[in-house]
Amino acid sequence: MKLDVKPEEWRGKHHPFMRNDEFASIFGPEVARDVNLLEQRASSVCPSCRGKCCQMIGCELYSPHLDFCPIYEYRPLKCRLFFCPKVTADEESLRIAEHMSNIILNRFGPGIIFDSPPAVLGEQQLQQSMGEKAKSIIQKLEREEIAPDRARGLLLNLIRADMT
């Protein structure tokens, strides 16, 4: 399988935030399909945990004040490629996760996924992109100075502005 982007090209040139179509163009249709299947499984598991996976991967945008990921449609690799043990608990989901992992490992090497922290590809760009503005938004949310919907809107605007 040939992907559109070589790992060495991706590492420094692509924005850490991406939509589903951008993810598929980088990682290919098989990986995109596998992620979609695991997300379907996650939709029955995730609502009850309220962000434990976000805490596990050290998401900079996690807040107990948010009911869901504020930037889900633009989530970075570390979020797209991480599925907690509850999601992969059944045999079929584990098989899908292993299939996806093998494709990615063969293309990008072992240093990018499912380690601590998971998905380090793009991590430096993620931290640079979010910067102090995002931290400030989350801090205001934590202090209840702004409502969750307002925080989500501000974070989305920050990402969209940085992507242009």
C-alpha positions as CSV (number, residue, x, y, z in Angstrom):
1,M,0.0,0.0,0.0
2,K,1.4,3.4,-1.0
3,L,0.5,6.4,1.1
4,D,0.5,10.0,-0.2
5,V,2.9,11.3,2.4
6,K,6.3,9.9,3.4
7,P,7.0,9.9,7.2
8,E,9.9,12.3,6.9
9,E,7.8,14.7,4.9
10,W,4.9,14.5,7.4
11,R,6.9,15.0,10.6
12,G,7.7,18.7,10.1
13,K,5.2,20.0,7.5
14,H,1.8,18.9,8.5
15,H,-0.4,20.5,11.1
16,P,-1.1,18.3,14.1
17,F,-4.9,18.9,13.8
18,M,-6.7,17.2,11.0
19,R,-10.1,16.3,9.7
20,N,-11.1,12.7,8.7
21,D,-10.3,13.3,5.1
22,E,-6.8,14.6,5.9
23,F,-6.2,11.6,8.2
24,A,-7.2,9.2,5.4
25,S,-5.0,10.9,2.9
26,I,-1.9,10.5,5.1
27,F,-2.6,7.0,6.6
28,G,-4.6,5.5,3.8
29,P,-8.1,4.0,3.5
30,E,-7.4,0.8,5.5
31,V,-6.2,2.7,8.6
32,A,-9.1,5.2,8.2
33,R,-11.5,2.3,8.0
34,D,-10.0,0.6,11.1
35,V,-10.2,3.8,13.1
36,N,-13.8,4.3,12.1
37,L,-14.7,0.7,13.2
38,L,-13.0,1.3,16.6
39,E,-14.7,4.6,16.9
40,Q,-18.1,2.9,16.4
41,R,-17.1,0.5,19.2
42,A,-16.0,3.4,21.4
43,S,-19.3,5.2,20.9
44,S,-20.9,2.5,23.1
45,V,-18.1,2.6,25.7
46,C,-16.9,6.2,26.0
47,P,-19.9,8.2,27.2
48,S,-19.8,6.6,30.6
49,C,-16.1,7.2,31.3
50,R,-16.1,11.0,30.7
51,G,-12.6,11.5,29.4
52,K,-10.4,8.9,31.1
53,C,-8.6,8.2,27.8
54,C,-8.0,11.9,27.5
55,Q,-6.3,11.9,30.9
56,M,-4.4,8.7,30.0
57,I,-2.7,10.3,27.0
58,G,-2.2,13.7,28.7
59,C,-4.5,15.7,26.5
60,E,-3.8,19.4,26.9
61,L,-7.5,20.1,26.4
62,Y,-9.0,17.7,28.9
63,S,-11.3,19.3,31.5
64,P,-13.9,17.6,33.7
65,H,-16.1,20.6,32.8
66,L,-16.4,19.3,29.2
67,D,-18.8,16.5,28.3
68,F,-16.8,15.6,25.2
69,C,-13.7,16.6,23.3
70,P,-14.0,20.2,22.3
71,I,-12.0,19.7,19.1
72,Y,-13.2,16.2,18.1
73,E,-13.5,17.0,14.4
74,Y,-9.9,18.2,14.3
75,R,-8.4,15.8,16.9
76,P,-4.6,15.1,16.6
77,L,-3.0,11.8,16.0
78,K,-2.4,11.0,19.7
79,C,-6.2,11.1,20.1
80,R,-7.2,9.4,16.8
81,L,-4.9,6.5,17.3
82,F,-5.5,5.8,21.0
83,F,-8.2,3.4,22.0
84,C,-8.3,2.4,25.7
85,P,-8.5,-1.3,26.8
86,K,-12.3,-1.0,27.2
87,V,-12.7,-0.3,23.5
88,T,-10.4,-3.1,22.5
89,A,-11.6,-5.6,25.1
90,D,-13.4,-7.8,22.6
91,E,-11.5,-10.1,20.2
92,E,-12.8,-8.3,17.0
93,S,-11.8,-4.8,18.2
94,L,-8.4,-6.1,19.3
95,R,-7.9,-7.7,15.9
96,I,-8.8,-4.4,14.2
97,A,-6.5,-2.4,16.5
98,E,-3.6,-4.8,15.7
99,H,-4.3,-4.6,12.0
100,M,-4.2,-0.8,12.1
101,S,-1.1,-0.8,14.3
102,N,0.8,-3.1,11.9
103,I,0.0,-0.9,8.9
104,I,1.1,2.2,10.7
105,L,4.2,0.6,12.1
106,N,5.3,-0.7,8.7
107,R,4.9,2.8,7.2
108,F,6.1,5.1,10.0
109,G,8.1,2.9,12.3
110,P,7.7,2.0,16.0
111,G,8.2,5.4,17.5
112,I,4.8,6.9,16.8
113,I,2.0,4.9,18.3
114,F,0.8,3.1,21.4
115,D,3.7,3.9,23.6
116,S,3.7,6.4,26.4
117,P,2.7,8.9,25.3
118,P,0.9,7.4,22.3
119,A,1.3,8.9,18.9
120,V,4.3,11.2,19.2
121,L,4.2,12.0,15.5
122,G,3.2,15.7,15.4
123,E,3.4,16.1,19.1
124,Q,5.9,19.0,18.9
125,Q,3.7,20.8,16.4
126,L,0.6,20.2,18.7
127,Q,2.3,21.8,21.6
128,Q,3.5,24.7,19.5
129,S,0.1,25.2,18.0
130,M,-1.9,25.2,21.2
131,G,0.4,27.4,23.1
132,E,-0.6,29.7,25.9
133,K,-3.9,30.7,24.3
134,A,-5.3,27.2,24.6
135,K,-4.0,26.8,28.1
136,S,-5.6,30.1,29.1
137,I,-9.0,29.0,27.7
138,I,-8.9,25.7,29.6
139,Q,-7.8,27.6,32.8
140,K,-10.7,30.0,32.5
141,L,-13.0,27.0,32.0
142,E,-11.6,25.4,35.1
143,R,-12.2,28.5,37.1
144,E,-15.7,28.7,35.7
145,E,-15.1,32.1,34.1
146,I,-16.4,30.9,30.8
147,A,-19.0,28.2,29.9
148,P,-18.1,24.9,28.3
149,D,-19.8,25.9,25.0
150,R,-17.8,29.2,24.9
151,A,-14.5,27.3,25.6
152,R,-15.2,24.8,22.8
153,G,-15.9,27.7,20.4
154,L,-12.8,29.5,21.4
155,L,-10.6,26.4,21.0
156,L,-12.1,25.6,17.6
157,N,-11.5,29.1,16.4
158,L,-7.9,28.9,17.6
159,I,-7.3,25.7,15.7
160,R,-9.0,26.9,12.5
161,A,-7.0,30.2,12.6
162,D,-3.8,28.3,13.0
163,M,-4.6,25.9,10.2
164,T,-5.0,28.7,7.6
